Amino acid sequence: MEISITVSEDQKYIIITGKGEITLGGPKALIQPLIEANELAKKLAIRNILVDVTEARNTLGIIDNYDMVNYTIAQEPAIDRYMRVALLVSPDDHSHDFTETISRNAGFNVTLYRDRTQALASLLND
């Protein structure tokens, strides 16, 4: 999977863009970009992240998704669980639905959106 990290033009949110299939590929393959995005957000005093996976499909099974969130991401001290995260997916893609549920259950402020305008509004609404 291709992953890029950028900052919005207005410097109000970090953008993580994923393209391709989301697979385990080793825990560091998925968590490293999250660590980098959180470190960049902290450096720039940004509290919002847009995770754009409109061109990425989550191929992980239920157990792998659960373990990734609860035993890899939640255990990583560099990840700020209070960061506001808008998870933007394609309108017809339901492969990320469980990720929102387990992320919220693990205490992360993650909300799934199928509309870019709504996702951005949620990040910019203080």
Wavefront OBJ file of the C-alpha trace (Angstrom):
o trace
v 0.000 0.000 0.000
v 1.189 3.524 -0.827
v 0.910 6.031 2.032
v 1.647 9.752 1.964
v 1.541 12.349 4.729
v 0.970 16.038 4.018
v -0.323 19.137 5.786
v -3.420 20.964 4.573
v -2.835 24.327 2.897
v -4.420 26.145 5.841
v -2.222 24.180 8.301
v -5.322 23.004 10.225
v -5.044 19.249 9.686
v -2.664 16.503 8.677
v -3.613 14.385 5.655
v -2.733 10.702 5.502
v -3.567 9.267 2.081
v -3.582 5.544 1.453
v -3.811 3.823 -1.924
v -4.011 0.100 -2.625
v -4.849 -2.809 -0.361
v -4.456 -2.562 3.385
v -2.726 -5.723 4.533
v -0.699 -6.570 7.627
v 2.656 -6.481 5.868
v 4.162 -6.391 9.339
v 2.772 -4.134 12.076
v 5.329 -1.389 11.345
v 4.015 -1.024 7.774
v 0.701 0.345 9.038
v 1.706 2.003 12.288
v 4.801 3.903 11.116
v 2.813 6.441 9.038
v 0.490 6.987 12.019
v 3.468 7.679 14.268
v 4.957 10.077 11.706
v 1.633 11.911 11.280
v 1.196 12.245 15.051
v 4.751 13.545 15.450
v 4.197 16.096 12.661
v 0.880 17.164 14.218
v 2.536 17.644 17.600
v 5.376 19.665 16.047
v 2.892 21.944 14.224
v 0.356 22.054 17.108
v -2.350 20.485 14.923
v -5.109 18.413 16.561
v -6.867 17.023 13.460
v -6.079 14.267 10.962
v -7.843 13.362 7.733
v -7.198 9.731 6.800
v -8.174 9.489 3.134
v -8.565 5.848 2.168
v -10.974 6.454 -0.699
v -8.524 4.567 -2.911
v -7.641 1.873 -0.382
v -9.478 -1.295 0.532
v -9.110 -2.884 3.968
v -8.412 -6.567 3.316
v -7.653 -7.425 6.947
v -9.929 -9.876 8.711
v -11.884 -9.054 11.862
v -9.261 -10.449 14.242
v -6.367 -8.744 12.438
v -8.214 -5.388 12.518
v -8.990 -5.823 16.216
v -5.406 -6.784 17.063
v -3.946 -3.941 14.984
v -6.004 -1.314 16.813
v -5.908 -2.779 20.327
v -2.449 -4.327 20.503
v -0.396 -2.258 18.084
v -1.869 1.231 17.718
v -3.320 1.577 21.232
v -0.010 0.441 22.767
v 2.078 2.980 20.833
v 2.839 5.986 23.093
v 3.479 8.297 20.105
v -0.163 7.976 18.991
v -2.423 10.622 20.549
v -5.797 8.967 21.136
v -7.412 12.402 21.614
v -6.494 13.573 18.117
v -9.652 14.185 16.047
v -9.531 11.765 13.117
v -11.863 11.808 10.111
v -11.646 8.493 8.257
v -12.744 9.218 4.682
v -13.808 6.173 2.640
v -15.465 5.649 -0.741
v -19.282 5.782 -0.615
v -19.659 2.111 -1.533
v -16.729 0.762 0.535
v -17.676 -0.892 3.819
v -14.314 -2.560 4.419
v -13.360 0.154 6.949
v -16.581 0.138 8.988
v -15.259 -2.197 11.694
v -12.110 -0.079 12.010
v -14.196 2.884 13.162
v -16.020 0.747 15.738
v -12.943 -0.832 17.280
v -11.036 2.470 17.208
v -13.810 4.209 19.122
v -14.062 1.289 21.553
v -10.308 1.581 22.155
v -10.755 5.259 23.082
v -9.727 6.944 19.838
v -11.646 9.936 18.466
v -12.254 8.426 14.997
v -15.321 8.997 12.843
v -15.921 7.440 9.439
v -17.222 9.601 6.589
v -18.252 8.822 3.045
v -18.403 12.490 2.020
v -15.279 14.694 1.902
v -17.183 17.890 2.699
v -18.621 16.377 5.892
v -15.231 14.936 6.896
v -13.503 18.296 6.510
v -16.326 20.144 8.277
v -15.909 17.829 11.265
v -12.190 18.599 11.445
v -12.617 22.345 11.094
v -15.550 22.654 13.489
v -14.165 23.760 16.832
l 1 2 3 4 5 6 7 8 9 10 11 12 13 14 15 16 17 18 19 20 21 22 23 24 25 26 27 28 29 30 31 32 33 34 35 36 37 38 39 40 41 42 43 44 45 46 47 48 49 50 51 52 53 54 55 56 57 58 59 60 61 62 63 64 65 66 67 68 69 70 71 72 73 74 75 76 77 78 79 80 81 82 83 84 85 86 87 88 89 90 91 92 93 94 95 96 97 98 99 100 101 102 103 104 105 106 107 108 109 110 111 112 113 114 115 116 117 118 119 120 121 122 123 124 125 126
